C-alpha cells in the first residue's frame, strides 16, 4: 500500500488519513462562510487544531485568534474573563479590563468545552452571535464586536438541550456548521505522522523504530492524540539513545470501542451508539480510566484530556445517580 500523502491542516499539525482530509476540505469550505462553527469529537481528537485551521483559511486570519477553555476558568471569574469589566465593578476592579470576546474583535474566538458554560453566560453569548452589543460587567455603555465564534465540545449538546442544561436557541445558533472530528482509532494513517511530529518537537534527533510504529498503529487510543503524545514522551524518556523501540513504549490496556461512524458500525454488524447512549459510553470510559489510574483524579483527567474540574463535576453526577459508587471515586489526585 502506498504511503499516505501528508498535508498541513494549520501551522501546528498535519493530517495523512482520508477521514481527516475530508475534515480539512470541510474546514476550508466553512472558513469562507460568515457562520458560527461547532466542532464535535472525543477528547483529544484535535478540535482546537480544526478551529485554528478555520481561522487560518478565513479572511480573518490577519485578526486575533483567542482560545478559551470554558471548563478551566473558575465559575465566579468566567463572565469577567469573557466579557470584561468596568472600573469599580467589584472589589479589586481598579481599572477597565476588556474581555476575551472584545480582544477577539475582527478575528476568531474559540470556545472549548462550550457545554460547561452556565445558563446566564449562554444568553450573553447568544447576543454576541447575533451581533448585538453587550455590557461589560458593571458597565453602563454597550460594547460592539465583530467576532467569529468557533465552539467545540466532546458532549452530546442535543442531549444537554433535552436535559435543560443548554439553551436550544444557542445550540441552533452555534450549529450553523457542524464539523465532526473522528477519533484516532478511525484514522490510523494519522498515527505514525503525528507520533513523529510529537517526537520531532521534543527531540529532533530521536526516532521511532518500525516495531514501535506498528505497536502505536495497533493501539486503541481512548485518549486520542493527547494519549499518543504522552506515549511518545514516555518512550523518549525510557530510551537511552536516539532509537525508541517497542520495549520503550508503554500502552494502557483498552476496552473495545465501537466505531463512531454509523456506516462503519452497520458494515461490521454492530449497533450504532445513539446520542442518548453517548453519556453512558462517556461514563464507562471515565470510570475505566479512573480505575486504571488507581483512583488518581488528576492523572485520569490528564490522560482523558479534560480539566480536573470537569472530571470532578462528572464524578459528582455519577455519585448522585448511584448510591453504590465505586470506592475509587472518592480518591482525589
N, C-alpha and C positions, 0 to 999 in steps of 0.2 A: 504494500500500500504506500502511495506517495505521502511524503511528509506534508502536513497541513501548512498552508500559507499563513504567515503571521502578519497581522495588521495592527495599526495603532488605533486604540479607542479614544484615548485622550493623551495628554502629555505624561501620564503616570502609569499607564497599564497597557497591556497588549491582549489580543484575543487570537485564537487559532481555530476554534471549533466552528462548525457550521451553525449551531444554535446561537452562539454569541455573535457571529457575523450577521445573522438575521436581526438580532437585537440592535447591532450597530446601524444597520440600514434603517430600522425604525427610528432610532435616535436621530439620525441625520434628517429624516423627513420631519420628525416632530420639532426639531430645533428651528425650523423655518416658520413654524406656526406661532402666533401670539397667544398661546394657550398654556394653562397650567398642566403640569405633568405629574402623574402618580406612578412612582416606581415601586413595584411589588416583588418580593422574593424572600427567601430564607435569610437568616442572619449570616453575614459573611460572604454573600454571593457577589458583592461589588456594586451595590446600589448607588453608593456615593460616586463611584467612577462613572456610572451611567449618567448621573446628574451632572458631573463635571463635563462629560462629553457633550451633553445637550448645550451647556453654556459655551463650550469650546467651538461648536459648529454653528452657533447662532450669531446674529448680528450684535448681540450684547456682549460678545467676548472681549470687547475693549473696556467694558464696565466692570464693576466689582463682582467678585464671587464670594458669597458669605455662606458658610455652612454652620448649621446649628443642630445639636443633638437635643431634642426636646426632653429626653429622659435624663440627661446628665445635669441639667440646670435645676437647682432646688426649687420646689414649687413656689416658695414665697419670693423668689427672685425672677422667675421666668417672664412675668409681664414687663417688669422694668428693663430686663435684658432685651426682649424682643421689640418693645415699643418706646423705650426710653423714659426719662422723667424730667420734670422741671425742678429748678432750684427750690428747696423748701417743701418738696412733695412728701418727704418723710424725714425722720431724724437721720442726719448724715448726708442728706442730699444737698451739698454745698454749692453745686453748680449744675448747669443743664447738661444732660447726657443723652445724645441721640441713641436710639435703639438700633438693633441689628437690622431690622426691616428698613429703617431710614438709611443706614450705611450701605445697603444694597441698591439704593436708588440708581436707576438706569442699568442695572445689572441683574443678577440672579441670586435668589436666596434659596438654599437647600435646607429643608426641614426634615431631618431624620427622625424616625420613631414618632411620626405625626400622631399616631394613635394614643400617645401618652399626654397629649395636650388637653388641659381641662376645659370644661364647657364654656366658661367665661372667655377664655382666650380663643377658643374656636370661633365664637361670634365675632370677636375683634379681627381675627384673621380673615373671616369671610368678607369684611369690609375692605380689607386690603386687596383681596382678589377681585372685588367689584370696583376697584379704583376709587373707593370712597375715602376721603380724608379721615384721619383718626386723631385722637388726642394722646399726647404723651401722658404718663402717669402724673397726676396733679396739674395737668396743663389746662389752659383756657383758650389756646389757639390751635386750630387743627393743622395737621401736617399732611401734605400730599406727597406721594411717592409713585414712581413708575418702576415697578419691580416685577420680575417674573418669578413665580413660585414653583419650585420643583419639590415635591414631598415624597418621602419614602416610608415604607412600613413592612414589617415581617408579620403583621397581624391581619386577619381577615376583616377589613373595615366594614364589609357588609354585615358581618355578624355583630360587630360593635354597634352599628346603627340599629339593628333589631333589638339589641340589649339596652338601647337608650344611652350608650356611653359615647357615641359620636354623632354629631349633627348630620342629619340626612342631607340638608342643603349644602353643607360644606363638602360632604363626600362627593356629591354630584358636581360641585364646582371644581374640586381637585381632580376628578377623574375624567376631565375632558379628553385627555390622552393617557392611556394606561400602558405601561411597559413592564412586562413580566421578565424577570431575570432568572434563568434556570439554575438549579443547584449544580455544584461542581460534578457530582456523580453522573449527571446527564450531559456533560460536555468534557469528556475525558481527554480530548485533544488539547484542552487548555492546561492540563495539569503539569506536563513537563515544561512548557514555556514559562508558566507562572513560577514554578519551582526554581527554574534557572534565573528568572528575573529577580526573585526574592534573594537568592543566593548572591547574585552579582551586586545587589545593593548592600549586602553585608560584607562580602569579601570577593573582589573581582578575580582573585587567583584560585579560588576554590571551585570544585566541580563535582557533579553527581555522576556516579557510575551507572552503567546501563541496568544493573541489578537493582540499584536504589530507585531509578526512574520507574522500573517495572513494578516495584513494590508500591510506589506512590500512585501509579495509574490504577492499580487493582484495589486500592483502598476506598471505602465508602466514607466520604467526608461530611459528617454531620455538621461540623463547624465551617465547612466550605473553605474559601480562600484563606480566611483567618487561621483556621486549623492547619492548613497547608503551610502557611508562613511559620507557624510555631514549630511544626515538624522539621522544616528546613533549618530553622535557627538552632533547634536542639541537636540536629545532626551535625551542624558545623561545630558546635561546642564539643560534641563527643568525638569527632575525628581528630587525630593527632597531626595529620598532614592536610594537603590540599584536597585529597580524594575523599568524598563522602560515600561510603559503601552501604550495603543493605544492613550490616550489623550496627551502623550508627543511627539508623532510622528507627524511632520508636513510634508505633502507631497504636492508638486506642482501639480496643475491640468495639465493633459497631453492630448494632441491630440491623436487620434487613429493613430497608426503607423503600416504600413503593414509589414508582415514578410520579412526578408531579404533572406530567403531560397526560391528559385523558386518552389520547390516541395510543400512546405507548402502553398505558395500562390495559386498554382493550386488546392490543396486539398480544400481550402476554397473558391474557385471560384473567387479569386481576380486576378487582373492584376499584374504581376510581374513588379517591378520598374527596367527598363532597365538602364544600366550605363549612357546613355545620359541624363536620368532624375534625376540621383542622385544629381547633382549640384542643381537642383530646389528643391529637397527634403531637402538638406542641408540648402539652403537659407530659406525655410519655418521654419525649426527648429530654426535657429539662430534668425530670426526676431521675432518668437513667444517667445523665451526665453528672448530676449531683452525687449519685451513689458511687460512680466511678472515681470521683474526686474525694471520696471519703467524707462527704458532708461539708466540704470546704466551699462555701458560697462564693467567696472571692475568686477562687480558681475556676469554679464552674462557670461563673459569669464571663471570665476572660476567654475560656475555650469556646463558649457559646457565642461570644461576640456581642454580648449585651451588657448594659450597665448593672452594677450591683443593686442599684435602686430598683431597676426593672425586675431583676430576679427576686428581690425581696418582696415586691408587690405581688408578683405571680404566685410565690410560695404562700403568701398570706391568703390569697384567694383559694388556693388548693386546700389549705388547712381548714378554712371556713366551710368548704364543701365536703370535707371528710373528717369525721371525728377520730378515725384510726390512721392519721397521717404517719408516715414512717418517721422513726426517731431521727434519721439523718436530717430531716427538715429543720430541726431545732439548732443545728450547728451553725455558728457564724464563722465565716472565714476571715 
